Amino acid sequence: MVDLSVTLAGVTLKNPVIPASGTFGYGREFSEWYDLDLLGSFSWKGTTRDPRSGNPQPRVAETAAGMLNAVGLQNPGMDAVLREEVPHIARIFHGPVIANVCGFSLEEYTENCRRLEDAGPVKLLEVNISCPNVHAGGKNFGSDPRSAAAVTRAVRAATTKPVFLKLSPNVTDIAEIARACEAEGADGLCLINTLLGMRIDLNTRRPLLKNRTGGLSGPAVFPVALRMVWDVYEAVKLPIIGCGGVSSAEDVAEMMLAGASAVEVGAANLRDPWACKTIVETLPAVCERLGVDRIAGLTGGAHEAGGPG
């Protein structure tokens, strides 16, 4: 019998499989497909203080091995999530929930984290620092170590819940960003967010996305995500949630060997609504093939030495 349980900053998950933010909504639709309690957790849709209608259409485009999206953080806002979604989540999922928190200023990040303090199902906060800082000319919070540190410091002071910073891959040195977050009290890290990309329509000779650029996700980004998880594992002593192009139980094992303690599954959910269910069900066989009876033991296993274990 394989023990699939893992621990993230003191929070135990029955397995390491987590549907990623932006691909699972608040769980409502997927609860009609299968019992969500088989999941380790899920990260809900990125939530801002105020409701957002998102970017204009078209905002999704296919690529050869993935997809581009420029949805623009469409969400109902924190008031509606606390009033309507949190009680519903408590009915459809009985494990620890990860709240993906977004913001356009330090004040908004802080307010959102503080308001989630009493949200019972929420056990971890995943703070998305890929949002633009409206007070710094739209510069991404996660693109600079000082900005990343400032967000970490602010949200860490606003909540007693574990705080995981979700990092952008669109940086020169992601390990430097990770160290800055660790220094300011982050409990963990999630990486990677989407890579910046675009497509052009040959007929119109214009970008396919109305926003021009969007975030690339899917199998194409898996090797990049794996390398960044490896680098960050070597750089810090924090638990890591690995994310980016994961679509199979084998991918989960590979991501954990690179240094992840748990793994998020994103674009695969949009292609196949049963993707996470299938991964959870096939993980024991993969572990048996690898000769492990406790999946947590895979974390960092590909490193010769060092790392947080």
C-alpha positions in Angstrom: 0.0 0.0 0.0 1.6 3.3 -1.1 1.3 6.3 1.2 0.4 9.2 -1.0 0.1 11.8 1.7 2.3 14.9 1.7 2.7 17.9 4.0 2.9 21.6 3.0 3.9 23.9 5.8 2.2 21.8 8.4 -0.9 21.1 6.3 -1.4 17.5 5.4 -2.8 16.5 2.0 -4.0 13.0 1.3 -2.0 13.1 -2.0 0.1 15.7 -3.8 -2.3 16.4 -6.7 -3.8 19.9 -6.8 -5.8 21.4 -9.6 -4.2 24.7 -10.4 -5.7 28.1 -10.1 -7.5 29.4 -13.1 -8.3 25.9 -14.4 -10.7 24.7 -11.8 -12.9 27.7 -10.9 -14.2 27.4 -7.3 -14.8 23.6 -7.8 -18.5 23.9 -8.7 -18.3 22.5 -12.3 -15.8 19.8 -11.5 -17.8 18.5 -8.6 -20.5 17.4 -11.1 -17.9 15.2 -12.8 -16.3 13.4 -9.9 -16.0 13.4 -6.1 -13.5 16.2 -5.3 -12.5 14.5 -2.0 -10.2 12.3 -3.9 -7.9 15.3 -4.5 -5.1 16.5 -2.2 -6.4 20.0 -2.5 -7.4 22.5 -5.1 -6.3 26.1 -5.7 -9.3 28.3 -6.5 -9.5 30.9 -9.2 -7.3 34.0 -8.7 -9.4 36.4 -6.6 -9.1 40.1 -6.4 -10.7 42.6 -4.0 -13.2 43.9 -6.6 -15.1 42.0 -9.3 -13.3 41.8 -12.7 -14.8 41.1 -16.1 -11.4 40.2 -17.5 -9.9 41.1 -20.9 -11.8 41.4 -24.2 -12.3 38.5 -26.5 -10.6 36.6 -28.0 -8.5 35.7 -25.0 -7.6 32.1 -25.5 -5.6 30.6 -28.3 -4.3 27.1 -29.0 -0.6 26.2 -29.6 1.0 23.0 -30.8 1.7 21.7 -27.3 -0.5 23.9 -25.0 -2.5 27.0 -25.0 -2.3 30.8 -24.5 -4.6 32.7 -22.2 -5.2 36.3 -21.5 -8.3 36.0 -19.4 -7.3 38.9 -17.2 -8.2 37.6 -13.8 -11.9 37.4 -14.4 -13.5 36.7 -11.0 -16.5 37.8 -8.9 -14.4 39.6 -6.2 -13.7 38.8 -2.6 -17.1 39.7 -1.2 -18.9 37.3 -3.5 -16.4 34.6 -3.0 -16.7 34.8 0.8 -20.5 35.0 0.7 -21.2 32.4 -2.0 -18.2 30.3 -2.9 -16.7 29.5 0.4 -19.9 28.0 1.9 -20.4 26.0 -1.3 -16.8 24.7 -1.3 -17.4 23.4 2.3 -20.2 21.2 0.9 -18.3 19.8 -2.1 -14.8 19.4 -0.7 -13.7 18.4 2.8 -9.9 18.7 2.5 -7.7 21.8 2.8 -8.4 24.4 0.2 -5.7 26.7 -1.3 -6.9 30.3 -2.0 -5.2 32.0 -4.9 -4.9 35.7 -3.9 -4.3 38.4 -6.4 -3.8 42.1 -6.0 -2.7 45.3 -7.8 -1.2 47.0 -4.7 0.4 45.9 -1.4 -2.8 47.2 0.3 -5.0 44.9 -1.8 -2.9 41.9 -1.2 -2.9 42.6 2.5 -6.6 43.2 2.7 -7.5 40.0 0.7 -5.3 37.8 2.9 -6.7 39.3 6.1 -10.2 38.7 5.0 -9.5 35.0 4.3 -8.4 34.5 7.9 -11.8 33.3 9.0 -12.5 31.3 5.8 -12.6 27.8 7.4 -12.0 25.6 4.3 -9.0 27.7 3.3 -5.8 26.3 4.9 -3.2 27.8 2.6 -2.8 31.1 0.8 -1.2 31.1 -2.7 -0.2 34.7 -3.4 0.1 35.4 -7.1 2.8 37.9 -7.5 2.5 37.9 -11.3 0.0 40.8 -11.0 1.1 44.3 -12.1 1.9 46.9 -9.5 -0.3 49.8 -10.4 1.8 52.1 -8.3 5.0 51.2 -10.2 4.0 51.8 -13.8 2.4 48.3 -14.1 5.6 46.5 -13.4 5.0 42.9 -12.3 5.4 42.3 -8.5 7.2 39.0 -9.1 9.7 40.4 -11.6 11.9 42.1 -9.0 13.3 40.7 -5.7 12.5 43.8 -3.8 8.9 43.9 -4.9 8.5 40.2 -4.2 10.0 40.7 -0.8 7.6 43.6 -0.1 4.5 41.6 -0.9 5.8 38.6 1.1 6.4 40.9 4.1 3.0 42.5 3.9 0.9 39.4 3.5 2.9 37.5 6.1 2.0 40.2 8.7 -1.7 40.0 7.7 -2.5 36.4 8.3 -1.7 33.4 10.5 -2.2 31.0 7.6 0.7 29.5 5.7 1.6 31.8 2.8 3.0 30.4 -0.5 4.2 32.9 -3.1 3.4 31.9 -6.7 6.4 32.9 -8.9 6.6 34.1 -12.4 9.0 32.4 -14.9 9.4 35.6 -16.8 12.5 36.7 -14.9 16.2 36.5 -15.3 16.8 34.5 -12.1 13.9 32.8 -10.4 16.1 31.5 -7.6 16.9 35.1 -6.6 13.2 35.9 -6.3 12.7 32.7 -4.3 15.4 33.7 -1.8 13.9 37.2 -1.4 10.5 35.6 -0.5 12.1 33.2 1.9 14.0 36.0 3.7 10.7 37.8 4.4 8.9 34.8 5.9 7.3 32.9 3.1 6.1 29.5 4.2 6.5 28.0 0.7 6.6 28.7 -3.0 4.6 27.7 -6.0 6.2 27.7 -9.4 5.8 28.3 -12.2 3.1 30.6 -13.5 2.6 30.9 -17.3 5.3 31.9 -19.8 4.6 35.0 -21.9 3.8 34.2 -25.5 1.7 35.1 -28.5 0.3 33.8 -31.9 -0.4 35.7 -35.1 -3.4 35.0 -37.4 -1.9 34.6 -40.9 -5.2 35.7 -42.6 -5.7 38.9 -40.7 -1.9 39.4 -40.0 -2.9 40.4 -36.4 -2.3 38.8 -33.0 -4.8 36.0 -32.3 -5.3 37.4 -28.8 -7.0 40.8 -28.4 -4.5 41.5 -25.6 -1.7 40.6 -28.0 0.2 38.5 -25.5 -0.9 35.8 -23.1 0.3 33.1 -20.8 1.6 29.9 -22.3 0.7 26.7 -20.4 0.5 23.0 -21.2 3.0 20.3 -22.0 5.3 22.7 -23.8 6.3 24.4 -20.5 7.0 21.3 -18.5 10.7 21.2 -19.1 11.0 24.8 -18.2 9.0 24.4 -15.0 11.0 21.3 -14.0 14.3 23.2 -14.4 13.0 26.1 -12.3 11.7 23.8 -9.6 15.2 22.2 -9.5 16.9 25.6 -9.3 14.7 26.9 -6.5 14.9 23.6 -4.5 18.7 24.1 -4.5 18.4 27.8 -3.5 15.9 27.7 -0.6 14.7 25.6 2.3 11.0 25.9 1.7 8.4 23.4 0.5 7.6 23.9 -3.2 4.4 23.3 -5.2 5.5 22.4 -8.7 3.3 23.6 -11.6 3.6 23.9 -15.3 2.6 21.4 -18.0 1.9 18.5 -15.6 -0.5 16.0 -17.3 0.3 12.5 -16.0 1.3 10.6 -12.8 4.8 10.3 -14.3 5.0 14.0 -14.6 4.0 14.3 -10.9 6.8 11.9 -9.9 9.3 13.8 -12.1 8.4 17.1 -10.6 8.7 15.8 -7.1 12.1 14.3 -7.9 13.2 17.8 -9.0 12.2 19.2 -5.6 8.4 19.6 -5.4 6.5 18.5 -2.3 3.2 18.7 -4.1 2.2 19.3 -7.7 -0.5 21.4 -9.4 -2.2 20.4 -12.6 -3.4 23.2 -14.8 -4.2 23.1 -18.6 -4.7 19.4 -18.5 -8.0 20.0 -16.7 -9.3 22.1 -19.6 -8.4 19.4 -22.1 -9.8 16.5 -19.9 -12.0 17.2 -16.9 -11.0 13.9 -15.4 -7.3 14.6 -15.7 -6.6 15.0 -11.9 -8.8 12.0 -11.1 -6.8 9.8 -13.5 -3.5 11.1 -12.1 -4.5 10.3 -8.5 -5.7 6.8 -9.5 -2.5 6.0 -11.4 0.0 7.4 -8.9 0.2 4.2 -6.7 1.2 2.1 -9.7 3.9 4.7 -10.7 5.2 4.7 -7.1 5.3 0.9 -7.1 7.2 0.9 -10.4 9.7 3.3 -8.8 10.1 1.2 -5.7 8.7 3.7 -3.2 6.0 3.1 -0.6 5.8 6.7 0.5 5.5 9.3 -2.2 6.8 12.1 -0.1 10.1 10.4 -0.2 10.4 11.3 -3.9 10.9 15.0 -3.1 14.3 16.1 -4.1 15.3 12.6 -4.9 17.1 13.6 -8.1 19.5 15.9 -6.3 22.8 14.4 -5.1 22.7 16.4 -1.8 21.3 19.5 -0.2 17.9 21.0 -0.4 15.1 21.0 2.2 14.0 17.4 1.8 
